[in-house]
Amino acid sequence: MPPTLMRSVRAFCLPWLLCAALGAQAAVIEGQHLDDRIRLADTELELNGVGLRAVAGLKGYAAGLYIAQKASTPEAVVAVKGPKRIRMKMMVEVESKEFVKAFDKVSKRNLSEAEFAALTDRMARFDAIVNALVKLKKGDVVD
């Protein structure tokens, strides 16, 4: 794995990994409940950890990282076979285009140009789905 990608994975996964070390189960973070397990197609995923996205004191969303088996390092998270899911529970109302803009900016900031380019199609699909919602409201879930 390229060093810049590993740094990005570490930075992105650190909050969830810290919680995993504490044995994250079903969690409530800032009033947002995250189930200990979810089903994605035919695969059961378990909550590996949780985090909170806040900027300048404004709490944007609570998030949970779901993978097929517990992992305690970024390398282990990447190595887990099968689907992975990040579930974000909105804590504020925001226009979809602003959410997408911020999400893309953070992704671009944490990936090399080549890594970001490799995700172009997936990011475009994600952006289109979220933008179609027009507005994300408090309590909405983005997977």
N, C-alpha and C positions, 0 to 999 in steps of 0.2 A: 504494500500500500504506500503511495507517495507520502512523504513527510507532511506536506501541507494538508492533505486530506486527513491524515491521522490527527493533526492539530485541530482541524475543524470538528472531527468526530469527538475528540476529547472535550473541546469547548462546549459543544452542543449537548453531549451526554452527561457531563459532570454533575449537574444538579440531580439527575435521575439516578446516577450511579451512587451518589452519596446516600440517597434514600434507600437504595437497594442494599447497601451495606448495613443499614439499620433494619432490614427485613420488611420492606414496604409491603403492606397488604392493602385491602380496600382503604382508600385514603380520602380524607376531607382536607382540602387546602383552601383557605380563605372562603369557606362555605361551599366550595364546589366538590361534589362527591365523585370519586373515580372508582369504578368497580375493580375488584381484584383480578377478575378475568373477563375477557370478551371473546366472542367468536367472530372469526373472519373467514368466510367461506366454510371450509371443512376443518379449519385449524383453530384450536383454542390457544389464545395468547394470554400471558399473565403479566400483571403490572410489575414492571421492573423498578420503577421509581417515579417521582413526581417533581414538578418544578412550577415556578410562577414567573411569568413575563411581566415586568414592570419597567416603565420608563419615566424618569423624573417624578417618581412617587405615584404615578397612575398605574394601577393594576389592570393589565390588559386581558390576560387569560391564565388559567391554571392548565397545566398539561400533564399527561401521563404517557410514559413510554411502555408499550406492550410488545413483548417478544415471546417466542415459543418456549424458552427456558431462561431462568435467571442468569444474569451475567453481572460481573462486578468490575470490569475494565472496559474501556472503549474498544479495545481489540476483540474482547470476548463478545461484545454487542454486535460488532460487524460480522464476526465469525458465526453467530447463531444462524442456522439454516432456516429457510422458510420466510413467511411474511413478517413484517414488523409494522407497527402502527403508532403514530403519535396522535393522541386525542387532545384537542384543545377546547376548553370550555370558556366561552367568552364572558368577561366580567364587566364589559363596557359596551356601549353601542358605538359602532364605527361604520363608516361607508366601506363597502367591500373594496373599492379601488384603493382606499388608504391602507387597508389591511394588507392587500396584495403588494402594494408599493413597499411597505415596511418589511414584509416577509421576504420579498425578492432582494431588498437592500441588504438585509442581514445575511442572506444566503450568499450574495455576491461578495460581501465583506469577509466571509469565513471560508471561501473556496478560492482556489487558483482560477485563472481564466479558463484553463483546459477543463478543470473539474466542473466549473459552472456550465461551460459549453456542453459537456456530456449530459447535463440535466435539462437542457433547453426544452426538449419535447415534453418531458414530464412536468416541468415548471409551467409551461404554456397551458397544458391541460388543467393543472391545479388552478392556475390563475383564472382560466375561463370559467371553471365551475364556481369558484368563489365570487367572481365578478357578476355572474348571473344572479346571485342572491341580492344584489344591489346594496343591501345593508345587513351587517351582522348585528344582532341584538344580544343584550345581556341574556345569558342562559343558552345561546346557540352552541352547537357542538360542531367543530370542524375536525374531520379525520384526515 
